[in-house]
Each structure stands twice: as C-alpha cells, then as structure tokens.
Amino acid sequence: MDDHIVEEHPPSSLKKRFKKVYGMEPLLVQAPGRVNLIGEHTDYNEGFVFPAAIGFQTRVAIAKRSDRRMMVASENYPDSVEFDLDELKDSGRGHWSDYVAGVAHLLDRRTGGLPGANLLLHGNVPQGAGLSSSASLEVAVCEAFLEAADKKLGGVEMARLCQEAENVFVGARCGIMDQFISVHGKKNHALRLDCRTLEYKLEPIPADVRLVICNTMVRHTHAAGEYNLRRGECEAAARYFAGRIPGVKSLRDVSLADFAQSGGDMSEVIRKRCRHVLSENQRVLQAAEALHSKDLKSFGRLMGESHASLRDDFEVSCEELDLMVRLAEQSDGVYGARMTGGGFGGCTINLVDEKRVEDFKRKVGEGYKRETGRAPEIYVSSAADGAGRLV
C-alpha cells in the first residue's frame, strides 16, 4: 500500500501541458493542504493549534511575461482569467480567481512591483472538506510569483500575506493556521503553532503511524453562518472577561482558573463556547508534549476529549462526524479520532497504526455507508513538506 496521497499526474505532465497552452518553458512549485490534529476554533482566538501538511497539494506552472498582465488557467475550472496588475481593485468579484488576484495584488505592493506571468494551476486538495484547499492555492501562487520574479519573502510574512488576501480580498475571515502550515510544514512532522506570537515547534510523528482522513461527503448549508456566529460568541466572551480582568484582549488571555472564578455571570451558551476554547488550548499543549514523548495513547485520549468538547460545548459537530468518530474508536489500531476543520460536515482525522490501515478503511467505510447510505472518501497520508519548488 502506498502511504502517501499521490498526485495523479507527475510534475513533468503539468510542464508539458503548460508548454502546449502557452508555448513557453515554465518553472513548477507546490503548496500542500493540511489537516489539524488537534486545536479547533482556537486560531482566531489567538490560541494554539497542531496541524500537519498532507500529501494533497496545489501545483503551479509559471513563466514570466514582459508586460504586467496575468494569464491564469486552471485544470480544476473550465474558465481562464486575465487581469492587469495595474488595474486590480482592492476586493474580489466572487470568482475562484480572487485567490490568485488577491495574492498578486498584495505581493505586487509588498515587493515593489511584480512582472506579469502566465500560470497553469492544478490542485488535488478536496474542496469543501476542511483540508484547506484555499490556503494551498494562495501559498502555491505566492511561491510561484516569488520564484518567477526572483524575489524573497520570509515564511511568516508569506503566511500573513496569504491570510490577508483571503480575509480582505476574498472576504473569508480565516485564521493564520492554514497558510502557516502550508508554508512551514515538514515531512513526518506536526507543527505546534502559537497563533498570537507565531512561534512554532515541529514534533516528529512516529514512522509507523498514518494520518487517515475520513471525508463524510457532507457539508451542511448552515456551516458558514454558524462559523461566523461562533466567532462572534468568542468575541463576546473575551469582552466579558476584559471587563473583569485587566489585560484581556482575547480568550488567549483567560485561564481556566479565571473561567472558574469569574465566569459565573455569563450566559450558558457563551460559557460553553468559552470552556471549549480554554480547554482546547490546554489540550494542544498537552498533545504536543505527548507526541514529543511518543505517548500516542495520551495523544489519542486528548483527541477524543477534543471531539467531545467540539460536539457538546462548541456545538459544531453533526451526526455524520459523530458516527465517523464512533466507527473509528471501535476499530483496532486506532490511537485517536476527532472531527477536524470548522465542523458541520467535512472530515475526521484519525491516527492509525500503519499495519491496520487497510482494515480500518474497510470497517469504517462499510460501517458509514451502511448507516448513512453514503460512501465516504478515505485518504491516507504521512505528514508532508511545505511549499517549495518542484524539480
């Protein structure tokens, strides 16, 4: 069994297709998607997260032009786009190319001017599954522009720029985690990130453990609205504590002791949201220590506690995710299972002994289809490297 998610086309075939479209020799770059092992809905509260880059990626073939025009074709969408760097507005138009144009617009201003370029994109990060296809696209495009223009940008600055493109140009209020891990991922490692300071530490994942991602094939329509609602509830909790404890700017500044001592007057809903974020931050730190000590039993227990908190306190799980986690927990060779991503559908992440992966896939896949009538997609990966040039 291949333990990585393999790109269906080798880089050489993307290069050939680029030459057929544009008649030029390109350079190639890639940026991966990600899965979050633990630490959900903590990033926008300036807390801690623990993601890993995965073997799904966006690849970009690019060649510099002599003018300031960008010609962008994608093998994932039927329409191509063209825009002039001197005529870009400060916000998008609700099209997939906004991710490209937003990064180009900000990078053009940040670096003092980009040349035009021809681009051909190809991505295999599942869309709408919570595996960060958008950040993968943004980071890959940013890396491509920098390589083509022979310009440099630090990794943290690159992640921030791509996040800003999604926040401001595209209009999605994402945190920094997705772009950061797409830039900084390392093969066979997970990355513990402090979303306030952007300090990070890489921890090795044991060689005999696989990241198995189970896609429920469900995305409930209220997901986006509920995500924004949860952000608002977290901001309300931070304001509550700011009025009682000096120096509180976000829930990152509130301890579980503060919560126990001063949280009694909060509404029950806000209390539950706050309790999840504070306890989840603690779980991330404990999980990083467990992985450092190769204590997969403790890591798995923390994953289970995280899922229960997301289900009961943050209320972002759903029947399909809960079913997928139950099926995983009943399978042999599973160290831990939880929902991953924003919730209301999407995927679960499972740490599985490599010897039991095929059995896990069969049992969980059959069980899920029997209960829901829907066949899941199950992806197997090791942790992958972050963005870079393809040879």
C-alpha atoms as one frame of an Amber mdcrd trajectory, in Angstrom:
protein
   0.000   0.000   0.000   1.230   3.484  -0.793   1.254   5.511   2.420   1.075
   8.892   0.728  -1.630  10.605  -1.225  -0.091  10.582  -4.672  -0.626  13.323
  -7.205  -2.405  11.754 -10.164  -0.042  13.428 -12.665   3.740  13.754 -12.292
   5.184  17.293 -12.438   6.512  16.639 -15.934   2.997  16.274 -17.323   1.933
  19.669 -15.914   5.035  21.147 -17.552   4.071  19.612 -20.900   0.519  20.913
 -20.663   1.798  24.409 -19.808   4.042  24.413 -22.890   1.070  23.339 -25.004
  -1.105  26.194 -23.668   1.482  28.985 -23.573   4.372  27.806 -25.758   6.878
  28.621 -23.021   9.093  26.727 -20.579   7.717  27.046 -17.005   9.085  26.555
 -13.526   6.990  24.496 -11.095   6.065  24.980  -7.439   3.715  23.293  -4.977
   1.991  24.034  -1.673   0.151  21.417   0.404  -3.216  21.273   2.092  -3.340
  20.452   5.772  -5.124  18.511   8.443  -5.376  19.758  12.016  -4.559  17.035
  14.535  -5.947  18.984  17.495  -6.763  22.624  18.342 -10.036  23.587  16.668
 -11.573  27.087  16.699  -8.608  28.290  18.736  -6.653  30.021  15.953  -8.895
  33.092  15.687  -8.830  33.321  19.494  -5.017  33.700  19.335  -4.595  30.259
  20.865  -2.695  27.081  19.979  -3.120  24.655  17.081  -1.323  21.481  15.998
  -1.649  20.844  12.238   0.353  18.825   9.713   0.757  19.379   5.990  -0.610
  16.491   3.886   0.129  14.904   0.528  -2.655  16.751  -1.302  -1.335  19.910
  -2.932  -1.789  22.710  -5.425   0.813  22.827  -8.181   1.548  25.907 -10.261
   3.459  26.108 -13.526   4.530  29.704 -14.196   6.567  31.712 -16.697   7.344
  35.420 -16.550   5.929  37.822 -19.155   7.372  41.077 -20.472   4.249  43.086
 -19.538   2.122  43.425 -16.376  -0.643  41.041 -17.376  -1.521  37.810 -15.567
  -2.927  34.948 -17.645  -4.351  32.253 -15.352  -5.670  28.847 -16.418  -6.710
  26.054 -14.065  -7.233  22.377 -14.733  -9.836  22.373 -11.956 -12.102  25.022
 -13.527 -13.310  25.413 -17.114 -12.753  29.156 -17.401  -9.457  31.014 -17.698
  -8.939  34.565 -16.475  -6.793  37.514 -17.406  -6.071  40.634 -15.389  -3.688
  43.583 -15.352  -1.678  44.222 -12.185  -2.120  47.969 -12.671  -5.912  47.714
 -12.750  -6.684  45.421  -9.807  -9.240  46.611  -7.257  -8.907  46.059  -3.503
 -11.552  43.319  -3.307 -12.590  40.280  -5.292 -15.568  39.573  -7.514 -16.728
  36.251  -6.073 -14.762  34.086  -8.517 -12.188  31.321  -7.886  -9.506  33.557
  -9.403  -9.902  36.005  -6.478  -7.415  33.867  -4.529  -4.844  34.403  -7.291
  -5.615  38.076  -7.871  -5.644  38.863  -4.130  -2.198  37.365  -3.586  -0.850
  39.083  -6.720  -2.278  42.448  -5.634  -0.752  42.322  -2.135   2.551  40.861
  -3.298   2.875  43.495  -6.008   2.577  46.234  -3.380   4.789  44.425  -0.835
   7.700  43.719  -3.174   7.678  46.956  -5.156   6.322  45.507  -8.359   5.796
  42.106  -9.954   6.229  41.229 -13.626   3.282  39.743 -15.469   3.122  35.966
 -15.760   1.383  33.024 -17.386   0.084  30.424 -14.913  -1.382  26.935 -15.134
  -2.824  25.547 -11.889  -3.611  22.013 -10.860  -4.848  21.022  -7.389  -5.993
  17.778  -5.820  -6.887  19.048  -2.326 -10.549  18.027  -1.859 -12.663  21.179
  -1.834 -15.173  21.805   0.946 -13.673  19.027   3.072 -11.870  21.220   5.623
  -8.415  20.368   4.256  -7.578  23.943   3.287  -7.677  23.919  -0.488  -7.876
  27.734  -0.453  -4.684  28.232   1.584  -2.922  25.651  -0.570  -3.861  27.678
  -3.661  -2.857  31.015  -2.118   0.518  29.799  -0.886   1.314  27.966  -4.133
   0.530  31.078  -6.171   2.571  33.282  -3.809   5.530  30.895  -4.036   5.202
  30.838  -7.843   5.155  34.638  -8.147   8.201  34.957  -5.899  10.151  32.297
  -7.829   9.262  33.783 -11.226  10.139  37.315 -10.130  13.277  36.170  -8.250
  12.051  37.871  -5.078  12.191  36.728  -1.455   9.709  36.843   1.388  10.136
  35.340   4.850   7.930  32.376   5.708   5.919  34.195   8.387   5.447  37.218
   6.137   4.339  34.948   3.306   1.738  33.228   5.507   0.445  36.591   6.740
   0.170  37.948   3.206  -1.823  34.926   2.027  -4.102  35.158   5.072  -4.673
  38.859   4.337  -5.557  38.022   0.731  -8.247  35.618   1.933  -9.512  37.947
   4.687  -9.605  41.178   2.722  -9.694  40.352  -0.987 -11.745  37.141  -0.886
 -13.721  38.126   2.219 -13.291  34.953   4.322 -12.392  35.500   8.000  -9.884
  32.656   8.341  -7.168  32.496  10.976  -3.449  32.117  10.242  -3.128  28.356
  10.751  -3.886  27.124   7.229  -1.440  29.386   5.416   1.220  28.936   8.090
   1.351  25.151   7.899   1.212  25.230   4.093   4.399  27.332   4.185   6.178
  25.699   7.132   5.135  22.046   7.009   7.838  19.387   7.329   7.776  15.776
   6.200   6.841  13.353   9.009   6.255  16.189  11.490   3.331  18.041  13.043
   3.660  21.730  13.926   2.561  23.252  17.211   1.766  26.893  16.499   1.124
  29.798  18.833  -1.353  31.832  16.779  -0.561  35.023  18.698   3.235  35.108
  18.537   3.568  32.751  15.520   6.269  30.867  17.371   6.197  27.224  16.377
   7.797  23.893  17.135   7.932  20.815  14.924   7.338  17.437  16.562   8.074
  14.122  14.773   5.205  11.723  14.096   6.271   8.093  14.623   7.171   6.376
  11.363   4.599   3.604  11.818   1.649   5.993  12.252  -0.515   7.189   9.366
  -2.828  10.167   9.143  -6.125   8.743   7.885  -8.663  11.363   6.865 -12.299
  10.277   6.528 -14.490  12.558   4.422 -18.161  12.350   5.426 -19.084  13.749
   1.975 -21.430  16.095   3.825 -21.267  19.862   4.108 -24.297  21.304   5.861
 -25.545  24.543   4.349 -25.527  26.497   7.623 -21.798  25.910   8.202 -20.577
  29.379   7.143 -23.198  31.220   9.178 -22.536  29.106  12.252 -18.778  29.669
  11.924 -19.268  33.440  11.958 -21.689  33.085  14.871 -19.107  31.135  16.886
 -16.504  33.811  16.232 -18.935  36.425  17.500 -19.667  34.364  20.611 -15.943
  34.040  21.340 -15.509  37.792  20.911 -18.396  38.343  23.332 -16.706  36.053
  25.867 -13.442  37.991  25.504 -15.283  41.286  26.092 -16.918  39.803  29.187
 -13.551  38.920  30.726 -11.932  42.181  29.551 -14.443  43.995  31.760 -13.382
  41.942  34.773  -9.698  41.076  34.305  -7.081  43.691  33.289  -5.148  42.990
  30.106  -7.568  40.579  28.420  -7.600  41.145  24.653  -8.783  37.718  23.518
  -9.659  34.360  25.052  -5.951  33.535  24.859  -5.520  35.778  27.919  -8.088
  33.892  30.019  -7.116  30.852  32.114  -9.348  28.009  33.224  -8.911  29.363
  36.764 -10.195  32.774  35.573 -13.124  31.000  33.962 -13.988  29.132  37.155
 -13.655  32.233  39.315 -15.217  34.951  37.144 -17.364  33.220  34.513 -20.474
  32.653  36.599 -22.468  35.563  35.147 -22.022  34.558  31.510 -24.941  33.172
  29.567 -24.919  29.389  29.330 -24.187  29.436  25.587 -21.226  31.821  25.932
 -19.949  29.780  28.907 -19.907  26.631  26.784 -18.118  28.309  23.875 -15.531
  29.772  26.214 -14.987  26.482  28.047 -14.216  24.741  24.765 -11.609  27.284
  23.669  -9.824  27.403  27.033  -9.750  23.631  27.468  -8.759  23.096  23.830
  -5.717  25.337  24.231  -4.632  23.173  27.171  -5.207  20.013  25.150  -2.967
  21.253  22.325  -0.079  21.893  24.705  -0.577  18.517  26.358  -0.843  16.779
  22.968   2.419  18.324  21.781   4.137  17.025  24.912   2.578  13.592  24.399
   3.791  13.385  20.806   7.258  14.578  21.854   7.300  11.695  24.368   5.881
   9.259  21.763   2.897   8.742  24.092   0.266   8.018  21.447  -2.214   6.695
  23.997  -2.351  10.099  25.721  -2.440  11.888  22.369  -5.421   9.794  21.298
  -7.239  10.412  24.582  -6.828  14.163  24.063  -8.205  13.848  20.513 -11.296
  12.152  21.932 -11.730  14.865  24.547 -11.379  17.489  21.821 -14.146  15.914
  19.754 -16.467  15.697  22.781 -15.833  19.379  23.533 -16.497  20.400  19.930
 -19.683  18.336  19.955 -21.077  19.334  23.345 -19.645  22.762  24.205 -18.858
  24.377  20.853 -21.677  22.526  19.072 -20.061  22.337  15.643 -20.187  18.599
  15.063 -23.030  16.736  13.317 -24.476  13.219  13.181 -22.194  12.172  10.322
 -18.994  13.328  12.074 -20.043  11.724  15.361 -20.777   8.463  13.558 -17.404
   8.512  11.811 -15.605   9.031  15.141 -17.570   6.208  16.822 -16.731   3.823
  13.984 -13.052   4.757  14.238 -12.970   4.266  18.008 -14.380   0.748  17.532
 -11.581  -0.174  15.096  -8.293  -1.857  16.006  -5.046   0.043  15.654  -6.602
   3.489  16.121  -4.765   5.772  18.564  -7.238   8.651  18.315 -10.072  10.143
  16.255 -11.841  13.503  16.094 -13.537  15.897  13.728 -11.164  18.324  12.042
 -11.896  21.701  10.456 -14.758  24.119  11.039 -17.411  21.451  11.539 -20.968
  20.707  10.319 -19.563  18.096   7.943 -16.210  17.665   6.288 -13.641  15.267
   7.694 -12.377  13.411  10.701  -8.683  12.863  11.400  -7.523   9.510  12.712
  -4.084   8.372  13.878  -3.803   4.740  12.814  -1.128   2.048  13.095   0.182
   1.552   9.562  -0.395  -2.225   9.827  -4.116  -1.700  10.436  -4.835   0.995
   7.865  -6.447  -1.238   5.234  -8.615  -2.943   7.842  -9.562   0.472   9.239
 -10.539   1.781   5.817 -12.723  -1.236   5.132 -14.507  -1.284   8.508 -15.127
   2.446   8.729 -16.093   2.760   5.068 -18.548  -0.117   5.217 -19.992   0.979
   8.551 -20.505   4.560   7.432 -22.155   3.532   4.168 -24.413   1.061   5.988
 -25.614   3.756   8.417 -25.918   6.698   6.011 -26.255   5.199   2.536 -23.332
   7.395   1.513 -19.856   6.110   0.610 -17.094   8.134   2.305 -13.774   9.058
   0.777 -10.826   7.946   2.900  -7.375   9.421   2.322  -4.137   8.072   3.769
  -1.104  10.298   4.170   2.093  10.884   6.022   2.880  14.459   7.054   4.342
  16.342   4.077   6.748  19.193   3.369   5.530  22.765   2.996   5.626  24.954
  -0.094   8.587  24.826  -2.421   9.919  24.449  -5.904   9.319  21.207  -7.821
  12.223  19.770  -9.762
